Amino acid sequence: MNIQSIFTYDLSHLKSSKKVLFVYLLKGRTKNDGLIKKFKGSFLVQSCFIIPQKNALEIEEIFNEWGIKYNRYDVNILTRK
């Protein structure tokens, strides 16, 4: 099974400077990789990304530390051979 976790999140309550820092944490900046790449995930659209389910708890901890509102959806990705 290929279970992935899709996260959506809302940064509207943060000040602009905190938003930028949080996005850098997720996406990375210049030479540094962000958490999403580190966890072998990718962004689907703005404020929405997918990662392997085995890494979801670490991401949830980060959202909770930052006080970020989020939703998590676990999905089974079917692939064809």
Secondary structure as GFF3:
##gff-version 3
##sequence-region A 1 81
A	DSSP	beta_strand	3	10	.	.	.	ID=ss1
A	DSSP	alpha_helix	16	27	.	.	.	ID=ss2
A	DSSP	beta_strand	28	29	.	.	.	ID=ss3
A	DSSP	beta_strand	32	33	.	.	.	ID=ss4
A	DSSP	alpha_helix	35	38	.	.	.	ID=ss5
A	DSSP	beta_strand	42	45	.	.	.	ID=ss6
A	DSSP	beta_strand	48	52	.	.	.	ID=ss7
A	DSSP	three_ten_helix	53	55	.	.	.	ID=ss8
A	DSSP	alpha_helix	56	66	.	.	.	ID=ss9
A	DSSP	beta_strand	69	76	.	.	.	ID=ss10
###
